[in-house]
């Protein structure tokens, strides 16, 4: 499956494109003022982990998944943000960790 998003042609079978999609989702979360500051901070930190090309794609995905898993149960998280976190986790889980 392929589609255009923010000017990028994304192929969801390609792990690098899946990382780009996750970065875009995290960017949207970090800019959303209805999401508590601590969750936006985690979104920013997770984005930086995903953008670190010194690490393998699998390691970046696993690290990011761990970071968002920690914040996913925050009681202050609005429902729409929790849904985004679950979508993000699903995308990261689809990236091969090898």
SEBAMI-32301 format. One record per residue (C-alpha): residue in three letters; y, z, x; residue number from 1. Coordinates in Angstrom, 1 decimal. Example, Ala and Ser with C-alpha at 12.3 -4.5 7.8 and 13.67 -1.06 7.14 Angstrom:
2
(r ALA (-4.5 7.8 12.3) 1),
(r SER (-1.1 7.1 13.7) 2),
//
This chain:
98
(r UNK (0.0 0.0 0.0) 1),
(r UNK (3.4 -1.0 1.4) 2),
(r UNK (6.9 -0.4 0.1) 3),
(r UNK (10.5 -0.2 1.2) 4),
(r UNK (12.3 3.2 1.5) 5),
(r UNK (15.7 3.8 3.1) 6),
(r UNK (15.4 0.3 4.7) 7),
(r UNK (12.0 1.0 6.3) 8),
(r UNK (8.9 -1.0 5.3) 9),
(r UNK (6.3 1.7 5.0) 10),
(r UNK (2.5 1.1 5.1) 11),
(r UNK (0.9 4.3 3.8) 12),
(r UNK (-2.3 3.5 5.7) 13),
(r UNK (-0.4 3.8 9.0) 14),
(r UNK (-0.1 7.4 10.2) 15),
(r UNK (3.3 6.6 11.8) 16),
(r UNK (4.6 5.5 8.5) 17),
(r UNK (3.3 8.6 6.8) 18),
(r UNK (5.2 10.7 9.4) 19),
(r UNK (8.3 8.7 8.5) 20),
(r UNK (7.8 9.4 4.8) 21),
(r UNK (7.4 13.1 5.5) 22),
(r UNK (10.6 13.2 7.6) 23),
(r UNK (12.5 11.5 4.8) 24),
(r UNK (11.1 14.1 2.3) 25),
(r UNK (12.1 17.0 4.6) 26),
(r UNK (15.5 15.5 5.2) 27),
(r UNK (16.1 15.4 1.4) 28),
(r UNK (14.9 19.1 1.2) 29),
(r UNK (17.2 20.2 4.0) 30),
(r UNK (20.2 18.6 2.2) 31),
(r UNK (19.4 20.1 -1.2) 32),
(r UNK (21.7 23.0 -1.8) 33),
(r UNK (19.5 24.3 -4.7) 34),
(r UNK (16.8 25.2 -2.2) 35),
(r UNK (17.2 28.6 -0.4) 36),
(r UNK (18.6 28.5 3.1) 37),
(r UNK (15.4 29.9 4.8) 38),
(r UNK (13.3 27.1 3.2) 39),
(r UNK (15.9 24.4 4.3) 40),
(r UNK (15.7 25.9 7.8) 41),
(r UNK (12.0 25.5 7.9) 42),
(r UNK (12.4 21.9 6.6) 43),
(r UNK (14.8 21.2 9.5) 44),
(r UNK (12.4 22.8 12.1) 45),
(r UNK (9.4 20.9 10.6) 46),
(r UNK (11.4 17.6 10.8) 47),
(r UNK (12.0 18.2 14.5) 48),
(r UNK (8.3 18.8 15.1) 49),
(r UNK (7.4 15.6 13.4) 50),
(r UNK (10.0 13.7 15.4) 51),
(r UNK (8.6 15.0 18.8) 52),
(r UNK (6.9 11.9 20.1) 53),
(r UNK (5.7 13.8 23.2) 54),
(r UNK (2.9 15.1 21.0) 55),
(r UNK (0.2 13.1 19.3) 56),
(r UNK (0.6 12.2 15.7) 57),
(r UNK (-2.3 14.5 14.7) 58),
(r UNK (-0.9 17.5 16.5) 59),
(r UNK (2.6 16.9 14.9) 60),
(r UNK (1.0 16.6 11.5) 61),
(r UNK (-1.1 19.8 12.0) 62),
(r UNK (1.8 21.8 13.3) 63),
(r UNK (4.1 20.6 10.4) 64),
(r UNK (1.4 21.4 7.9) 65),
(r UNK (1.1 24.9 9.3) 66),
(r UNK (4.8 25.4 9.1) 67),
(r UNK (5.2 24.3 5.5) 68),
(r UNK (2.1 26.2 4.5) 69),
(r UNK (3.8 29.5 5.6) 70),
(r UNK (6.8 28.8 3.4) 71),
(r UNK (4.9 27.4 0.4) 72),
(r UNK (4.3 30.8 -1.2) 73),
(r UNK (7.9 31.9 -0.9) 74),
(r UNK (8.8 33.6 -4.2) 75),
(r UNK (12.4 32.3 -4.0) 76),
(r UNK (11.4 28.7 -3.9) 77),
(r UNK (12.5 26.7 -7.0) 78),
(r UNK (9.7 24.8 -8.8) 79),
(r UNK (11.0 21.3 -7.8) 80),
(r UNK (11.0 22.4 -4.1) 81),
(r UNK (7.4 23.7 -4.5) 82),
(r UNK (6.3 20.4 -5.9) 83),
(r UNK (7.9 18.6 -2.9) 84),
(r UNK (6.1 20.9 -0.5) 85),
(r UNK (2.8 20.2 -2.2) 86),
(r UNK (3.5 16.4 -2.0) 87),
(r UNK (4.4 16.8 1.7) 88),
(r UNK (1.3 18.8 2.4) 89),
(r UNK (-0.9 16.1 0.7) 90),
(r UNK (0.7 13.4 2.9) 91),
(r UNK (0.3 15.4 6.1) 92),
(r UNK (-3.4 16.2 5.2) 93),
(r UNK (-4.1 12.5 5.0) 94),
(r UNK (-3.0 11.9 8.6) 95),
(r UNK (-6.0 12.0 10.9) 96),
(r UNK (-5.8 15.0 13.3) 97),
(r UNK (-7.8 13.4 16.1) 98),
//
